[in-house]
Amino acid sequence: KKREEMLEEVAGDAVLTTRRRFPDANVQLDLSEDILFLPMEPMLIKQVMVNLLTNSICYGREGGQTRVRFRDMLDKILIEVEDSGVGIAKEDIPRVFERFYRTDKGRSREHGGTGLGLAIVKHIVEAHGEHITLRSEVGVGSTFSFTLKKADPNEIK
């Protein structure tokens, strides 16, 4: 059930969960926006962020960095999970959100991946009435972006 939640709290919780699982990972949370209350299902949005952070770390390069950023887009907030990892080939980008699709089958098995994570992420984001996109360049890194609608100020209780 959607309710007004603080985006910073949900994102911060996702980062802490990821840091506990990967204590050596370089994960940064850039809280550049004001405190934002957004209508969301907090456990599901946390799941989206933990999944994106985990993928970033597991498929990133040694010593790489992952950043979570928020950008104000009038009636929405853009959430970006950006890494300096190995990147994803152009031909794989259209398929990464498909169930069971893995860009590097051998590496996925090392990390116990099932190929379902990004399909679940896409489903959750779409259940919030939004979309997720991917920009990536091999050798440079990847940025997963999704939006969440801001609360209508006339509807805040």
N, C-alpha and C positions, 0 to 999 in steps of 0.2 A: 504494500500500500504506500502510495506516494505521500510524503509529508515534507514540510519545510525543514531543511537541514542545512547546516553550515558546510559549505563546500570545503573550506580549509580544514575542518575537523575530519571529514571523510577522507580527504586526500592525505592529511597528516597521518591518519590511522593506517592507510594503505602503505605509506612510505615506511612507517615503523614496523609493520608486519613484514615487509620485504627486507628491511635491514636486519631483522632478527633471523630470517631465513638465510640471508647472504651477508654476513657481517663485514666482509671485506669489500663489498660493492660500493661504488661511488654514486650515490643517489642523492640528488638535490631537489628540494621543493622550493620553487620561487613563488612566494606569496606577494605578488605585485598589486593585486586588486584589493579593494576594501573588503570587509567581511561580507560574504555573500550567502544569503539564505536562498536556496533553490528548492523547488518542488522535485523530489526524487525519492527513490527507494534506496536508502543509504547503504544497506548491505550489498545490494546489487552493483551500485556504482563503485563501492570499495572493491568488489570482486573484479570489475572491469579494470580498475587501476592496478590492483595487485597482479593480475594476469599480464597486463602490458609491461609493468615493471619487471616481472619475472622473465618474460621473453627477452626484454632488453638486456638483462644481465646474462641469461643463459646463452644468448646468441651474440652477445657483445664481444668486443675485443678486450684482451687483458689490459687492465689499467684504464679502460674506457669510462665514460661518464654518462649518466642518465639524468635528465632534468624533467620535472613536471612544472608546467607553466599554465597560467590562466590569462586569457585575453578577453577584454570586454568587447562585445559585438552588439551593442544596443540592447535588444531584447533577449540576447543569449550570452552565454559565456562559452568560449572555446577553451577546451582542456587539451593540452598537448603533452605527450610523453615522447621526448626526443632523446636519441642516444647517438654516441659516436662509435657505433659498432661496425660490423662488417657490411651492413646494408643488404638489400634484397634486390635481386636481378629484375629488370623491367618485365620480363616475361612471366615472372612469378607473382608480381604485385596484384593482378586481377584475381588471382586464385587464393590468396592467403587467408581469406575469410571463409573458405569452403571447409566443410567438415572433413576431417582426416587428411587434409592436404598439408604436406610438409615440404619445405623448400630443400632441406638437406636431411634426407632420411637417416643417415648414419649418425649425425650429430643429435638429432631429435631423440634417438634411442638412448644416447649417453645421458640425457637429462630426463628421461622418462616421459617424454611428450607423447600425447595421443593424437595430436592434430585436431583437437576439439576446442582448444582455448580461444582462438580468435573467432571461431564460429559462435561460441557462447558470448563473447564480448559484443559481436555484431548484433546478436539477438537481443541482448540486454539494452544496448543503446537504442535499437529500433523500437523496443517496447516502451521506451521513454519518448517516442515520437521523433527521434533524431537519427543522424547518420554518423558513421565513422569513416575516416579516410586515411590513406597511407601515402606518404611521400618518402622515397628512399633512393639512395644512390650507393652502388657497390663501392666499398672502400671508404665511404664517408659517414654513413649512418642512416637511421630511419626516424621518421616522426609520425606517430599515430595521433590523429586529432578527432575529437568528437565534441559536439555541443550539447549544452543543457539549457533549457529555457529558464529565464529569470522569473521570479515570482512577480505576479501582477500586483503593484503597490495598492491597488484598490481592493484586492482580495486578502491582504495580510490581516490576520486577526490580532 
